[in-house]
Amino acid sequence: MLAGTATSLGLVHSAGAAVVASSDATLLTQLLLPLTMHFGWTSAATLVNLNGSLASDRSVSVTKLIALGNSSALLATGLGVGLTLSQASPAYGLTLAWALAACANGLTKRVPSKTSEEGKLKKAAAVQKILCQAGSFLCAAAAMYTGFM
């Protein structure tokens, strides 16, 4: 459901961004800002919830969880940078930058202690933290670039 919401908001955002790009529609730009932020939030929340649902499934291996976490950080970065630049939408990039920074901040707090995989999970969390921090920086940089163009 959350992915469907993100997809729908993405379609509306794309149409609105195209209208804003073709005119000087200040009112539309102001109306598009909350929609853009919600689109960014639901994009990130979809990935976080996917990771959370698989992490709660005891049958999923730690290796698969690590791969999903790394892939999600890279996908969020790609979405943030790609859509920010292609649709000239700094608000989307800043929203994804905020979400990635929040994920990076909370990663080490979520590693369960006293498990047989604790060492592996701590190393993976350190890598994912770096991926999220780098992604946050890249999304913010894309937003700044787009905002000043």
C-alpha positions as CSV (number, residue, x, y, z in Angstrom):
1,M,0.0,0.0,0.0
2,L,2.8,2.4,0.9
3,A,4.6,1.6,-2.4
4,G,1.4,2.3,-4.3
5,T,1.0,5.6,-2.5
6,A,4.6,6.5,-3.4
7,T,4.0,5.5,-7.0
8,S,0.8,7.6,-7.3
9,L,2.4,10.6,-5.7
10,G,5.3,10.2,-8.1
11,L,3.0,10.3,-11.1
12,V,1.3,13.4,-9.8
13,H,4.6,15.0,-8.9
14,S,6.0,14.3,-12.4
15,A,3.0,16.0,-14.0
16,G,3.1,19.0,-11.7
17,A,6.9,19.4,-12.2
18,A,6.4,19.4,-15.9
19,V,3.8,22.2,-15.7
20,V,6.1,24.2,-13.4
21,A,9.0,23.7,-15.7
22,S,7.0,25.0,-18.7
23,S,5.7,28.1,-17.0
24,D,6.3,30.5,-14.1
25,A,3.6,29.0,-12.0
26,T,4.4,30.3,-8.5
27,L,1.2,29.1,-7.0
28,L,1.6,25.6,-8.5
29,T,5.1,25.5,-7.1
30,Q,3.8,26.3,-3.6
31,L,1.1,23.6,-3.9
32,L,3.6,21.1,-5.2
33,L,6.0,21.4,-2.3
34,P,4.0,19.5,0.3
35,L,3.2,16.8,-2.3
36,T,6.8,16.5,-3.2
37,M,7.8,16.1,0.4
38,H,5.1,13.5,1.0
39,F,6.3,11.7,-2.2
40,G,9.9,11.7,-0.8
41,W,8.8,10.5,2.6
42,T,6.6,7.6,1.2
43,S,9.5,6.6,-1.1
44,A,11.9,6.3,1.8
45,A,9.2,4.7,4.1
46,T,8.5,2.0,1.6
47,L,12.1,0.9,1.7
48,V,12.3,1.2,5.5
49,N,9.1,-0.9,5.9
50,L,10.3,-3.5,3.4
51,N,13.5,-3.9,5.4
52,G,11.6,-4.0,8.7
53,S,9.2,-6.6,7.5
54,L,12.0,-8.9,6.3
55,A,14.1,-8.3,9.4
56,S,11.2,-9.5,11.6
57,D,11.0,-12.8,9.6
58,R,13.3,-15.2,11.4
59,S,13.6,-17.4,8.2
60,V,15.4,-14.7,6.3
61,S,19.2,-15.1,6.5
62,V,21.4,-12.3,7.8
63,T,23.2,-12.2,4.5
64,K,20.0,-11.4,2.7
65,L,19.1,-8.8,5.2
66,I,22.5,-7.1,4.8
67,A,22.1,-7.2,1.0
68,L,18.6,-5.7,1.2
69,G,19.8,-3.0,3.5
70,N,22.7,-2.0,1.2
71,S,20.5,-2.2,-1.9
72,S,17.9,0.0,-0.2
73,A,20.4,2.7,0.7
74,L,21.7,2.7,-2.8
75,L,18.2,2.7,-4.3
76,A,17.2,5.6,-2.1
77,T,20.3,7.5,-3.1
78,G,19.6,6.8,-6.8
79,L,16.0,7.9,-6.5
80,G,16.9,11.0,-4.6
81,V,19.6,12.1,-6.9
82,G,17.9,10.9,-10.1
83,L,14.5,12.5,-9.6
84,T,15.9,15.6,-8.1
85,L,18.0,16.3,-11.2
86,S,15.6,15.0,-13.8
87,Q,12.6,16.8,-12.5
88,A,14.4,19.8,-11.0
89,S,12.9,19.1,-7.6
90,P,15.2,20.1,-4.8
91,A,12.5,19.4,-2.2
92,Y,12.5,15.7,-3.2
93,G,16.2,15.5,-2.8
94,L,16.2,17.2,0.5
95,T,13.5,14.9,1.8
96,L,15.5,11.8,0.8
97,A,18.6,13.4,2.3
98,W,16.8,13.8,5.6
99,A,15.4,10.2,5.5
100,L,18.9,8.8,4.7
101,A,20.5,10.8,7.5
102,A,17.8,9.6,9.9
103,C,18.5,6.0,8.9
104,A,22.2,6.5,9.3
105,N,21.7,7.9,12.7
106,G,19.6,5.0,13.9
107,L,21.5,2.1,12.3
108,T,23.8,1.2,15.1
109,K,21.0,1.4,17.7
110,R,19.1,-1.3,15.9
111,V,21.7,-4.1,16.0
112,P,20.6,-6.8,18.4
113,S,23.1,-7.8,21.0
114,K,24.0,-11.2,22.3
115,T,23.3,-13.0,19.0
116,S,25.5,-15.4,17.1
117,E,25.5,-12.9,14.2
118,E,26.2,-9.8,16.3
119,G,29.7,-9.1,14.9
120,K,28.5,-9.6,11.3
121,L,25.6,-7.3,11.9
122,K,27.7,-4.6,13.5
123,K,30.0,-4.6,10.5
124,A,27.1,-4.5,8.1
125,A,25.5,-1.6,10.1
126,A,28.8,0.3,9.9
127,V,28.8,-0.1,6.1
128,Q,25.1,0.8,5.7
129,K,25.7,3.9,7.9
130,I,28.4,5.0,5.5
131,L,26.1,4.3,2.5
132,C,23.3,6.3,4.1
133,Q,25.5,9.2,5.0
134,A,27.0,9.3,1.5
135,G,23.5,9.0,0.0
136,S,22.3,11.9,2.2
137,F,25.2,14.1,1.1
138,L,24.6,13.2,-2.6
139,C,20.9,13.9,-2.4
140,A,21.5,17.2,-0.6
141,A,24.2,18.1,-3.2
142,A,21.8,17.4,-6.1
143,A,19.1,19.5,-4.4
144,M,21.5,22.4,-3.9
145,Y,22.7,22.1,-7.6
146,T,19.1,22.0,-8.8
147,G,18.0,24.9,-6.5
148,F,20.7,27.2,-7.8
149,M,20.2,26.4,-11.5
